[in-house]
């Protein structure tokens, strides 16, 4: 039987690094590396690809958070200061949000 490693990959001081974050960052890095390699092979400027990828990754992360907040508006309408929280939960006392 397979034993789940749990949600947290490792702790760096007070910060918990979660597996989904490690896997998401690994997928982004692998995609950028493969795209860069393929752009060089096809004779396309790889730097322009990396600039476009920066905007696409940032837009994807912001868009995913906006999507999550909009579909949980009943919660985030009452706890608006936790919209920018990356944990997906309200953090009372953090950053002056109470």
C-alpha positions as CSV (number, residue, x, y, z in Angstrom):
1,X,0.0,0.0,0.0
2,X,1.3,3.5,-0.9
3,X,1.8,5.8,2.0
4,X,1.0,9.5,1.3
5,X,4.0,11.8,2.2
6,X,1.6,14.5,3.5
7,X,0.9,18.0,2.2
8,X,4.1,19.6,3.5
9,X,7.4,18.9,1.7
10,X,9.7,20.7,4.1
11,X,9.9,23.5,6.6
12,X,12.3,26.5,6.1
13,X,12.1,28.3,9.4
14,X,8.5,29.3,10.0
15,X,7.6,28.7,6.3
16,X,6.0,25.4,5.2
17,X,6.8,24.5,1.6
18,X,3.9,22.4,0.3
19,X,4.1,19.6,-2.3
20,X,1.7,21.3,-4.7
21,X,3.9,24.4,-4.7
22,X,7.0,22.3,-5.4
23,X,5.3,20.5,-8.2
24,X,3.9,23.7,-9.7
25,X,7.2,25.4,-9.6
26,X,8.9,22.3,-11.1
27,X,6.4,22.2,-13.9
28,X,6.9,25.9,-14.7
29,X,10.7,25.5,-14.7
30,X,10.5,22.4,-16.9
31,X,8.2,24.1,-19.3
32,X,10.4,27.1,-19.6
33,X,13.5,25.0,-20.1
34,X,11.9,22.9,-22.8
35,X,10.5,26.0,-24.5
36,X,13.9,27.7,-24.4
37,X,15.6,24.7,-25.9
38,X,12.9,24.3,-28.6
39,X,13.1,28.0,-29.5
40,X,16.9,27.7,-30.0
41,X,16.4,24.6,-32.1
42,X,13.8,26.4,-34.3
43,X,15.9,29.5,-34.7
44,X,13.5,31.7,-32.6
45,X,14.9,34.3,-30.2
46,X,14.7,32.5,-26.8
47,X,14.8,35.7,-24.8
48,X,11.5,36.9,-26.3
49,X,10.0,33.6,-25.4
50,X,11.2,34.0,-21.8
51,X,9.8,37.5,-21.6
52,X,6.4,36.3,-22.9
53,X,6.5,33.3,-20.4
54,X,7.1,35.7,-17.5
55,X,3.9,37.6,-18.4
56,X,2.0,34.4,-19.0
57,X,3.0,32.8,-15.7
58,X,2.2,35.9,-13.7
59,X,-1.1,36.3,-15.5
60,X,-1.9,32.7,-14.9
61,X,-1.2,32.9,-11.2
62,X,-3.1,36.1,-10.7
63,X,-6.0,34.9,-12.9
64,X,-6.2,31.6,-10.9
65,X,-6.4,33.5,-7.6
66,X,-9.0,35.9,-9.1
67,X,-11.1,32.9,-10.3
68,X,-10.9,31.3,-6.8
69,X,-11.9,34.5,-5.1
70,X,-14.8,35.1,-7.4
71,X,-16.2,31.7,-6.9
72,X,-15.9,32.0,-3.2
73,X,-17.2,35.5,-3.0
74,X,-19.5,34.8,-0.1
75,X,-16.5,34.2,2.1
76,X,-14.1,36.8,0.6
77,X,-16.9,39.4,0.7
78,X,-16.8,39.3,4.5
79,X,-13.1,38.8,4.9
80,X,-11.7,41.0,2.1
81,X,-8.2,41.4,3.6
82,X,-7.5,37.7,3.0
83,X,-7.9,38.0,-0.8
84,X,-4.2,38.3,-1.2
85,X,-3.4,35.5,1.2
86,X,-1.7,32.6,-0.6
87,X,-2.9,30.0,1.9
88,X,-6.5,30.3,0.8
89,X,-7.7,30.9,4.3
90,X,-8.2,33.9,6.5
91,X,-5.2,34.8,8.6
92,X,-6.5,36.7,11.6
93,X,-3.9,39.1,13.0
94,X,-1.7,39.0,9.9
95,X,-1.0,42.3,8.3
96,X,-3.5,44.2,10.5
97,X,-6.5,42.1,9.2
98,X,-8.8,41.2,12.0
